[in-house]
Amino acid sequence: MAYVALSEAEKTFILHGVEEDFRCDGRSRRDYRPMELETGLVSNASGSARLRLANTDILVGVKTEIDVPNPLTPEFGKLEFFVDCSANATPEFEGRGGSDLAQELILSLQNAYESPYAFDYRTLCLIPGQQCWKLYIDILILECGGNLHDAVSLAAKAALYNTKLPRVTATLLDAGVTDLIISDNPYDCTRIGIDAVPLLVTVCKIGDYCLVDPTAEEEVCSTVSMVVSVSMRNNEAYLSGTHMTGGGSMHRDTMLNSIQLGLSMGEQLNNLLVTMLKLEEERVGPKRPNTVGFLK
């Protein structure tokens, strides 16, 4: 979180706005800021997406390679996150200033994706115990304007939707050795199912009220926030994980209300994201050219 200097009068003004359900930018406690999404921006990546949530700007690229599965999970593929906080986002990120924030985001994403209700790693397995896909999800924070957890999870899910895995066929050679043949046709590929990929929803407590999508100024006024991981299964929202940020504490009833609010907003965010991705693909998505003759 980027530090924003606020006076006591400004903090009081923000607190009163939250109490009246009329925040500084005109939103209610359950509203998100305007969102812009682009996919397929990085040409040398298997998939990419850029998400701008008001003043928060996130770029995500996905690269793939074939690796050996973990002996403890021979039927699972691999997923690895990396977060880089650009020094252009805020002067605090210069040098190793953003390493703590980057590590926090990596742990949040890893815990969310490892839930049994979330991402299915078996879809990345090619040959159980021998070969699997390994995805590197590289996240670059270009601008920090608050609510990084939500923005990062949205951009990562959009990048996974845009990721194309080359079609792989296996042939059995002598002595039982399996050889993999990877298609070099850019249109002969498979997609990753993102239906159950989790989204993170930050529920921020300011005063006696909870709100979503906090700005950088509102994060300064909050002592504790709950990050709720939401996955969709059969058009129903499931809780796949939670964790607290900040030095404060929450009452049990407040915590339960925060989880319910996170589940509700996570379901709405997921439906909105899927609709945006389909519209983006129809607008600029690659079309397979019509081939004739021996080019088929």
N, C-alpha and C positions, 0 to 999 in steps of 0.2 A: 504494500500500500504506500502510495506516495504521500509524503507529509505535506499538509496544507495548514498554514498558520491562520488561525481564526481567533478573533477577540471573544470575550465573554458575551458581549451583546449579540454578535453574529451567531454564536452557539444557541443563545436563548431564542433568537428569531427562528432558527431552524427547528428547535424543539417545539415551539408553539405552532409552527406550521404543520408538523407531524401530528400534534394533538388535534388540530382542526381538520386533519385529512386533506390538507391543501399545501403541498410542498412548494419549495422556492421556485421550481420550474413549472408549476401548475399541475403536476401529477397528483393522483391519490396514492395511498400507501400500497396499492396493488398494481400500479402501472409501471411499465418499462419505458425506457427512452427509445427514440427512433433507432432503427437498426438497418444497416446496409450489408449485403452479402454478395461476394463474388467468388467464383470457383474457377479452377483451371488456370491460375495465373502463372505458376512456376512451370516452365516447359520441361526442365530436367528432373522433375519429380513425378512419381506415379499418381499423385493426387495433391491438390492444394486448395486452400480457401483463405479468403481475407474477410474478416468481420469487423465492422465499425459500429460500436454501441456508443452513440453520442461522441464523447471525447476519448473513448477507449478504442484502440486500434490493434488488432491481432492478426498476424499472418502465420499460417500453418502449412507445412509441407510434409508429405508422407513419401518415404522411400522404402523399397522392398528388396529383400534378398532371400535366398534359400539357405536355411540353416538346419542344424540337427536338433531335434526336440530334446527337452529336458528328460533325463532318465526317469524322474519321478512322475512326469506327466507325458508319456510317450504319444498320446493322441491329441496333444494341444500344440498350437502354434505359439508364437512369441510376439510380444508388443512392448515397445520401449519408448518412453517419453523423454524429451529434452526441452527445457525452457531456457530461453535467453532473454534477458531484460536489456533492451537497447538503451544506451546512454542518452539517446535523443528523447526518450520517453520522459525522463526526469533527471536532473543533475545528481540525484541520490544514487542512481544506478551506475555511476562512473566507477571504474575499477571493479571491485568485487562487491559493490554496494547492493546489487540486486540478487546476490547468491542465496540469501535466506528466503526471499520471496519466491525465487525460482524453485528452490527445494520444497517449499510448502505446496506450491502448485503441482509439482511432480507427484508428491505423496498423495495429494487429494485425488488426482486422476488415477493413479495406480490403485488406490483403495476402492475407488468407484468401479473401475473396470474389472477388478478381481472378484466382485460379488457374483454368486451363482445366478442372480437375476439379471445380470448385465451382459457384457460382451461374451459371445460363445467362441472360445479359442479353438474349438474343434473344427471350425470352418477354415482355419488356416493350415490344417494338417494335410500333407500330401501323401506320405507313406508313414503309417504309425511306427514310431520308434526309429525312423531313418531320415526322413526329410519333411520339412515344414517351411511355411512362410514366416519370415520375421519382418515386422513393420516397425520402422523408425518414424515416430511422430515428432517433428521438430517444430517448436512453437516460439515465435519471435514476438515480443511485446514492443510494438512501435510507439505507442502512446498510452499513457496511464491516466484514465479519467474516472476510476472507481469501478467496483464490481468485476474484478478480474476473473474470479472463479467462474462466474456464469459465462462471460465472454469467451474464455479459453475453452470451456467444454462445448459451447456452441460451434466455435470455429473448428475444433478437432472432429466433431461429428460430421460437419459439412465436408471437411477434407477426406474423411473416410468414405463418405458417400461418393466423392469424386475420384477415389482411388480405383485404378484398373489393374487387375492382376493378369499377367499373360497366361493363356491357357497352357496347361502342362499335361503331357501324356507320358505314361510310363511303359517301358518295354523291358521284357525279361531277357537278360543275356545268359551266357554260359555260367555255370556254377552258381546259379540263383542270384546273380547280381542284377539289380534293377537300375536301369538308365532312364533319366528324365530328359524329355525333349520339350523345350520351351518354344512356343510359337513366337515368331518375329513379326507377325501381322499385328499392327496396332489396333485393328478392329476385332481381332480374335482374342477376346479377353473376358474375364469374369468380374463381377462386382461383389463388394462386401455388403452383407446385409446389416443395416444400421437400425433395424426396428427396436432392438433391445439395448442399443448403445446408450449409456446413461448421460444425463445432463445434470449439471450442478446448479442449484438455486440457493443463493445467499439470502437468508432472512436476517435482517439487521434490526437489533433492538435499540430504540432511542426513547428514553424516558420509560413510559409504561406501554408503548406501542411497538409493533413489529411491522417492518416494511420490506419490500423487495427492490432490487436494482438500486442500491445506494450510490450516490455520487461520492466523489472524493471528500467533499465537505461534510457530507452526512456520515461518512465512515469515521471522521475525526470526532464527531459528537457521540459516537456509539462506544460502549465499553465491551460489548460482547455480540457476536454474530454466530448463527448456526448455518453451516453449509450442508444442504440436503441433496443427496444423490438420488435421482429419480430415473427409473427405467420403465419402459412400456412393454407389456406382455398382453397380447390379445385385447388391445385397445384399453387396457387398464394400467393405471400408474402404480408402480411398486417402489417401496423404499429399499434402496440398495446400499445405503450407508449414510452416516452423519458424522460431523465433527464440529467442534467449537473453535472459534478464533477470537482473540482478544483476551484481556485479563479479567473480565467480569464473570458473572454467573447468572443462571436463569432459574426461575421457579419451575417446578414440575409442570404446572398448568401452562405456563408460557412456553415451555419446551414442546409440549404436545400440540399447542396451537401453532407453533412455528413449523412443526413437521407437517401438519395438515395444510398449512398455507404453502409450504414448499412443494408438496405433492400436487396441489391444485395448479399452482403456477407452472410446475414442471410439465404437466400434461398439456397446458395451453402452449407453452414454449415449443414442445415437441411437435405439436400439430402445425404451428406457425412455421417452424423450421422446415418440415417436410414439404409444406406447400411452397415455400420460397425456393427450395432446392429443385423441385419439379419445374417451376416456372423458369428458373435460371437455365436448367438443362434444355428446355424447349426453345429458349431464346438463343443460346449460343452453343448448345451441345453439339458434339461432332456427329455428323451423319455418315453412315456407311455409303460410299459412292456406288452408283450403279455400274457394275462391271459386265462386260460382254465377252463372248468367245472364250479363248483359252485363259483369260484373266480371272475367270470365276474361281 
